[in-house]
Amino acid sequence: MGTRLALTTMVVPDYDSGIAFFVGALGFDLIEDSDMGGGKRWVVVGGKDGGRLLLARAANDAQAAAIGNQTGGRVGFFAHTDDFTATRARLVDAGVTFHEQPRREPYGTVAVFSDPFGNRWDLIEPKVM
């Protein structure tokens, strides 16, 4: 059995705002939301076939300071879509900030946006080969 990446942690100010964006606006599935006691929850969002985020509520000042800058200001997250135009419109309607107009690259159509917490993402409609 090989090793594979299962989850990536995304520090958020609170679980419900994370769910609201990643499920409500971005369109991810809510895979799990389990009470761990003491106000802690195990919240997993993403696709049923992979590409999952563990939403972790900031537990101290150092973690809170990292919200929105988890990759040092670089694009650190990549969302693929089958319909760039519709997904971009849905995100704009949800108040998401895009930092550029869509552009065509050899790998597909792409534009950089920020989630409500400040993390930078690429929205990509991969080129059909």
Phi, psi and omega in degrees: 000129180276166176266141178219154177286125183261314184217153169238132180280136174238113179282128182232159180293326176202157185298315187293324177291327175296313178298317181303317181283305189292327178267308185292314184266309185284336175093012175292163173273146169275105185280317182206144173214093185245137177285125180257002181087154178063026180084358180268141178230154173255102185243118180239128177235157177143204179267149180296336182260012178134185182065065186244145174247137169265115179277119182242121178290133178304129185255352180205178183296321181296318178292319179298325180292337181275347181301128178085354180224039186287347178235025176066026178092354178277160168295123183238354185224146187225123179247125177264146178221153175272346182219088184304311185300313181292318181293317178298316179299318179298318180292318177299317177299331179275003176091011180288140178266122171264139184265358181199165173282153177304142178227153178265129176236166180304333182268351178146195178267136186213151170205146180271134173224166174247140172285172184297347183264350177108354178289141181267135182232153164259127167266123186230130164257103185299145176293135178282126181267000000 
